[in-house]
Amino acid sequence: MGYYKTIDGVKYDGELLELAEQLTSGAGDGRLSKDDAAKLLEAVVDGNSYTDTEKETMSYIRDNYKWTEAADEWFRTEIRKWAATK
């Protein structure tokens, strides 16, 4: 997959979308767990900035993928804490 993926005219981070797809396919119940959320967070923070494209992509992932309640809460808390330092 290319670096960006366009869905309904919006440009998203292709690597984050691909990671979310990998994490929800195969074994398990198809939801993003806290461990999965940690992998997504790691992928976001690797560039040491939270770009608008990454924000849009994570919003898309939150809206279009199933999360466990704990994972969603954990991710939102951690990304806010990290983004506040940038």
C-alpha positions as CSV (number, residue, x, y, z in Angstrom):
1,M,0.0,0.0,0.0
2,G,1.2,3.5,-0.7
3,Y,1.9,6.0,2.0
4,Y,-1.5,7.6,1.6
5,K,-4.9,6.1,0.9
6,T,-7.8,8.2,-0.2
7,I,-11.3,7.2,0.9
8,D,-14.3,9.2,-0.1
9,G,-12.0,12.1,-1.1
10,V,-10.1,12.2,2.2
11,K,-6.4,11.4,2.4
12,Y,-5.4,9.0,5.2
13,D,-2.2,7.4,6.4
14,G,-2.0,4.1,4.5
15,E,0.4,2.5,7.0
16,L,-2.0,3.1,9.9
17,L,-5.0,1.8,8.0
18,E,-3.0,-1.3,7.0
19,L,-1.9,-1.8,10.6
20,A,-5.5,-1.5,11.9
21,E,-6.6,-4.0,9.2
22,Q,-3.9,-6.5,10.2
23,L,-4.7,-6.2,13.9
24,T,-8.4,-6.9,13.4
25,S,-8.1,-9.8,10.9
26,G,-7.3,-13.4,11.7
27,A,-7.6,-14.8,15.3
28,G,-9.6,-13.0,17.9
29,D,-13.0,-11.2,17.9
30,G,-12.2,-8.5,15.3
31,R,-11.9,-5.8,17.9
32,L,-8.9,-3.7,18.7
33,S,-7.5,-4.6,22.1
34,K,-5.4,-2.5,24.4
35,D,-2.3,-4.3,23.0
36,D,-3.5,-3.4,19.5
37,A,-4.1,0.2,20.6
38,A,-0.5,0.3,21.9
39,K,0.8,-0.8,18.5
40,L,-1.3,1.9,16.8
41,L,0.0,4.5,19.3
42,E,3.6,3.4,18.6
43,A,3.0,3.8,14.9
44,V,1.6,7.4,15.4
45,V,4.4,8.6,17.7
46,D,7.3,7.1,15.6
47,G,7.6,10.4,13.6
48,N,7.6,12.4,16.8
49,S,4.7,14.5,15.7
50,Y,0.9,14.0,15.3
51,T,0.1,15.2,11.8
52,D,-3.3,16.3,10.6
53,T,-3.3,13.2,8.3
54,E,-2.6,10.9,11.3
55,K,-5.3,12.6,13.3
56,E,-7.8,12.1,10.4
57,T,-6.7,8.5,10.1
58,M,-7.1,7.7,13.7
59,S,-10.5,9.3,13.7
60,Y,-11.4,7.1,10.8
61,I,-10.1,4.0,12.6
62,R,-12.0,4.9,15.8
63,D,-15.2,5.3,13.8
64,N,-14.8,2.3,11.4
65,Y,-13.2,-0.4,13.5
66,K,-14.5,-2.0,16.6
67,W,-12.5,-1.3,19.8
68,T,-12.8,-2.8,23.2
69,E,-13.9,-0.2,25.7
70,A,-10.6,-0.4,27.6
71,A,-8.6,0.0,24.4
72,D,-10.5,3.0,23.2
73,E,-10.2,4.7,26.6
74,W,-6.5,3.9,26.9
75,F,-5.7,5.1,23.4
76,R,-7.5,8.4,23.8
77,T,-5.8,9.1,27.1
78,E,-2.4,8.2,25.9
79,I,-2.6,10.1,22.6
80,R,-3.8,13.2,24.4
81,K,-0.9,13.0,27.0
82,W,1.6,12.5,24.2
83,A,0.2,15.2,21.9
84,A,0.2,17.7,24.8
85,T,4.0,17.4,24.9
86,K,4.4,18.4,21.2
